[in-house]
C-alpha cells in the first residue's frame, strides 16, 4: 500500500515537472500539494481502518433516531450533528476539502452527510431549490451556512474530526428535506 502511494506521488511529480514552468500557476501548485497531502491522509486511513476505534466518549446513534446523552461527558454523533470532516480531493467542481458536515443518518461506522459552506449560492442556484439555508450551527462560529443537497454523500467516521461537535435545530433539517424534494433526486 505504501509503495503504491510512493509510485503515485512520483508519477504526479513527474507529470508536473514535464509541464513548462510558464504553464504552472499558483493554483496548480496548490492543487498538487493538496492532492499529495490527501493521498497521504487517505493511505493512513486505509492502513489503519481495521484497527480504528472511536474516541471513548463518542457514541454513534444509529439510523434516524435522536437521543440525549446519558451522562454529561458523552458525545453523541447522530442526525443533526455537525462536525468538521475531510471530503477528500475533488475533480472539477466536486465538493472537497475539510468542511463542516451535517449528519443526516448514521449506519454502522458510516454516515450520510451533507457538507456545509459559508459561500452563499447565486440567485440562479437558489432558484434551483437544491440549496438549504442553515441559519445557525450551535457550537460553531455564528454565520449563515448553505447545504447543496446534491453534495450529499456517505462518509466513514474515520473522516470526522471530533474536537468540535455542533448541531442544528429541526428547522435546518426541514430545509434540507425541502431541498432534497426539490432536487427530484431523493424521491418525492
Secondary structure, DSSP 8 states (H G I E B T S, - for coil): -HHHHHHHHHHHHHHHHHS-GGG--HHHHHHHHHHHHHHHHHHHHHHHTTT----TTEEE--BT-----SSTT-EEE-TTEEEEEE----STT---SEEEEEEEEEETTEEEEEE-BSS---HHHHHHT-EEEE---BTS-S--EEEEGGG-EEEEGGGEEEEEEEE--HHHHHHHHHHHHHHTSS--
